[in-house]
Amino acid sequence: MTDPPDVVRTDTQFEIRIGDEVAFAEYRLQPGVIVFPHTVVPEAFAGQGVGGRLVQAGLAYAKEQGLLVKPTCSFFHAYIAKRPELHDLVHPSMRDGLKA
């Protein structure tokens, strides 16, 4: 069994490439904030935890850089909403929407 490919950060997205397929989470930097507007995980990656790895990489980067997160992407939002320990990373303007 081979190790899964690493998540790579570019200027606009976090991505995982396997062959010709790319799963990615777009991001935009604003002063003190990182916005995650869109995530795409091709069917070829289904059930492999690729989306979760993209979210984890994005949140780790936000934490390292001292940025608050605006999860406008529904995938990021759902991932964070299920994990109350991550709610403090979210920009205060979006925290109320995280409560179940």
N, C-alpha and C positions, 0 to 999 in steps of 0.2 A: 504494500500500500504506500502510495506516495504522499508526501506532505501537501496540504492544500496551498495554493499560491498565496503570496503575501498581498495585503492591501497596500496599494500605492497611492500616495497623495500627489495630485497635479495642482496646477493653479486654479482649477475650477471644480475638481471632483476627487472623491476617493474611489478607487476602482480595483477590481479583481479581474484578471484576464485568464481564460483557459482556452487555448487554441485561438480561434477567431472570435470567440464570444467574450463580451465585456459586460460585467455587472458594475453599476456605478451609483454613487450618491453625489449629486451636485451640491455645491455650497457656494455661498457668497459671504465675503467678509464685510462687515460694517464696523464702525468704531465700537469696540468692546463687545461685539456680537458676531456670531456666525449663524447664518440662515441656511437651513437645509430645505430647499424647495421641491426636490424631485429625486426619486430613487427608481432605478430600473434593474430588475433581476431577470435575465432571460430564462425561459422554461428549462433550458439545459442545466441550469443551476438549482432547480427546484428541489427542496428537501435537503439541501446540503448546508444550511445555516449561513449562506453567503450574505443574505440581507442583514442578518444580525451582526455579522462580522463587519460589514460596512458601517452600520450604526455605531458599533463599539469603537471602531477606528476614528470616526468623526467626533464622538464624545470624548475620547481620550485626547485628541488634538485640541478640542475646545478647552478641556481642563488644563492641559499643558500650557496653553497660551493665555489662560485666565479670561476666556470668553464666555459670555452667556449664550445659550442656545435658543434659537427660534425654530422649532420643528414644524414648519408649514407643510412639509411632506406628510401625508397620512401615515406612511410606514414608520417614519421616525416618531411621529406623535404617538402612535399606538404602542411602539416599543417602550418609549419613555413612560407613558401613562400606566403601563403594567408594572413599573418598577419605581415605587415611591422614593427609593434611595437616590434616584437620579433627578427628582423634581427640583432640587436646589440648583441644578445646572441650567434650568430653563429660565428665560427672561421673565421677570415678574408679570409683564403684560400678557403672558400666555399660560401662566400657571393655573388659573381657575379652570381652564379647559381640560386639564389633566385629570381632574377628579372624576371618579366613576359614578 
